[in-house]
């Protein structure tokens, strides 16, 4: 088998490498012999760039040529590791939660990063990054613990990045098939009906920061009415939308 791959032109080995779908199979192919290793790790590690762009939108980078292949390789491995492994989300304070949240933050920030003006007719109109996020929220509990009282954890302040990402992913929490539970509705209802002085929309120095806790309570309030049949408020109208 090794002799067979060694006898192939390097270009053909590269084509084989870039056609492999699974990460484990890709790594195993690299270990077959020197020829397959060169196809993956040689030529400036272009096979890793190809693999990255097959799974993710191009990363934002200050240079037009984009990040070097070695950086894309490390970024690809980090993202795939944490998207696959995930964690149990609580307050966003553990190392595993922090790593997952940073990956999700970057995926959100770089979604649709390809210049719309350069897209040709018939090109993709979706984002690979959003597809990754969609798979993640369907297989992990990130949106199942929004504003959830967690006993010993409730005295701690949640990681602001967790709050921000849960807010940004509100559209997924409205997918009825996900059956995302709603917690702390009484707190959210109180926050929604507070005056601007009691619950400001903006805060911080010169009011330049969005009050993410308030925004998350607003989203939680409407999610409660949109996704809960028992409330007999907005559920019937919402589920009939196209």
C-alpha positions, 0 to 999 in steps of 0.5 A: 500500500505504501509503495503504491502511494509513493509511486503516485505523482504528488498532485494526485496524492493532493487530490486524494487528500483534499477529497477526504471528508472525515478528519480522522481519515484525513489524519490517517491518510497523512500517516500512510507514507512519506508521499501522503505526508508530503501531500498534506504537509508539503507545499506550504500546507495548502491541503489544510487551507483547502480543508479550512475553507471547505468547512468555514468562511474565510477568516478576516485578516488584515492582509489581502493574501489572508493568514498563512496556511500554518495558522489556518491549520491550527485554527481549523484543528482548534475549531473542529476540536471544540465544536465536536467536543463541546461541553455542558454550559452553565455560567460560561466560567469553566475553561471548556465553556470559554474555549467553545464560546471563543470559537462561536464568537469568531464563527459569528463575527466571520460569517458571510466574510466573503465580499458580496461584490465578488460573488458570482451568480449561482454562488453560495448564499449561505454561510459555512460558519452558520451551518457549523453553529446550527449543528452545534446548537442542535447537539449541545445545551448552549440555549437550554440554560438561558437565564437558568437558576443553577443552585450554587452557580446563581450567586456568580456573575455569568461570563458576559460572552455567554450572555452575548452569544446566547442573545445573538443565537436567539433565532435558534431558540425560537425553532420549535423543533428544538423545544428550548425551555424558558427559565426566569420568565418572572424576572424577564417580565419585570425587566421588560416593564421596568422604566428606562431609569431602572433598567437602562438599554445603554450603560457604561461610560457615556452610555456606549455599552448595550445592556446585554442582560436587559436585551437577553431578558427581552428576548427571553420574554418574547420567546416565552410567549412565542414558543409555549402553547400553554400560554395561549398568547402568540404560539398559535400565530407563530407556529403558522408562520412560513 
